[in-house]
């Protein structure tokens, strides 16, 4: 294995093993060994797909703290979106004006942009359809359950909420 791949494998192993422990919540020697073996196998086969630069970027305490803070930001946006969609459904679906909007994104880097796109898609009422680069600017095409605003900047602020700012703290 080339020397440059070792940090990526270690980083991916740590993440996989952490998820194993969180999902099984069993600390018996057999479970821990099984988790380590499965995590190592997953890291060896997939690290090249996940880690392209700076394998230990999130090991920085400031960035890791920003990631933990982002979990709470995302959960808050998730609750708001769920309540909004539930209100629309139980209200007879009269307040629905679906459409596709093109919103600007100020994040740089694949990880940050993918995290924002996935966060938008995971919140009910929105789906990120495409990420486009045009004239040196990044745009997301988002299907929105209720196009309440047609101005791209204002629609972006409504859809992205606090997500973009939270992600910027992690990745930039």
N, C-alpha and C positions, 0 to 999 in steps of 0.2 A: 504494500500500500504506500503510495507517495506520501511524503512528509506533510504536504499541504492538505491532504484529506484527513489526517489524524484529528485535528481540532473539530472538523465537521462531524466525524464519527462520534467523538466524545460528547459533543454538544447534543447530537441527536439521541445518543444513548441516555444521557441524563434526562432529557425531556420525556422520552418513552418510558423510562423507569419510573419517573415521577407520576406519570399518568397511570402506570400499572399499579403503583401503590395506592393512589387515590381511588382507582376503580375497584380494586379488590379489598382494600383496607384490611388485609391479613398480613401479619408480621411473623408468621411461622417461617422457619428456615427453608422449608420446601417451597413455599410461595415466593420467598425472596429470591431463591436461586432460580426458580422457573421464570420469574419476572426479569431477572438479570440476563438469562439466556435469550429469552424472547426479545428483550430490548436491544441486546447486542446484535442479534440477527437482523432485526428491523433497521438498526443504525447502519450496519454494514451494507445493506441493500438499498437503503433510501437516502442516506445522508447527502449524496450528490444531487438529489432532486430538491432537497429542502434548504440546504445551506450553500449559498453562493459567495458570501462575503462575511467577514468578521463573525466567526462561529460563536463567540462568547459575548456578543453585543449586549444581550440581556443580563449578563452576569454583573454588569455595572449596577451598583445599588440604586443610583438615581433612576436609571432606565427601568429597573425591575420594580421600583416603587411606583413609577408612572404606569407600568403595566397593571399592577394591582389596583391603582386608582382608576384605570380605564375599565376594569371589570365592573366597578360600581357605576361608572358613567354609562356603560353599555346597558347594564341592568335597569337603570333609571329610564333610558330611552326605550328599552324593550317593554317595560311596564306601560309607559305612555302610549306606545304604538298599539299594544294589545288592548288597552282600554278604549282607544279611538276606534279600532276595528270592531270591537265588541259592541260599542255604542251604535255604530253604523248598522251592524247586523241585526241587533235587537230593535232598532228603530225602523225596520222595514226596508233597509237598503235604499232609502230615498236620497240620502246625501252622498251619492257616489258619482264621481265624474272622472272615470279612469282615463289615463293618457300617458304618453311618454314625454319626459322632459329631459333637456340637455342641460346639465349643471356643471359649473367649473369646479375643479379640485385643485387645491394648492399644495398637495403632498408630492414629495419626490421619492423615488425609489419603489421598486417592485413590492417589497414587503409592506410598506405603508399603504400603497394603493390597493393591494389585495386585501389587507385588513379592513380598510374602509369599505370596499366593495362588498365584502362578505358581511360586515356589520350591518350595512344598509339592507342587504338581502335577508338577513336573519330577523330584521324587525318587520312585523306584519304590516302589509299595506304598501310595501316597496320591494322592487326587485331590480338589481343592477343588471342591465342587459349587455352593456358594452363599455369598454374603456377606450377612448380615442385620443390620439395626440394630433392636434391641429395647430399650426402656427406657433409652435413652442409651448402650447398650453395643453393641460390634460382636461378632458371632458368625460363625464359619465352620462350614459343614456340610462335613465331610470324609469321603469313603469311604476306609476304612482296611483294609488286607489282613488285619490281625490285631488285633481290638479287645481289646487286652490290659488295658485299663483303662476302666471306665465312668464314673468320676468325671471331670467335664468339665475341671477345673483340671489334674489329673494327666495326663489324656489329651492336653491341650494342650501340656503341658511335654514329653511324649514325642514328639509329632508335630512341634512347632515347633523343638525342640532349641535350638540357638543362633541360628537364623535371625532370629527376631523382634528379639532384642537387637542383632544386626548391622545390621538394616534401620533400627532406631530411630536408630542413630548416623549414618546417612546422611541421613535425611529429617526428623529432629526436633531 
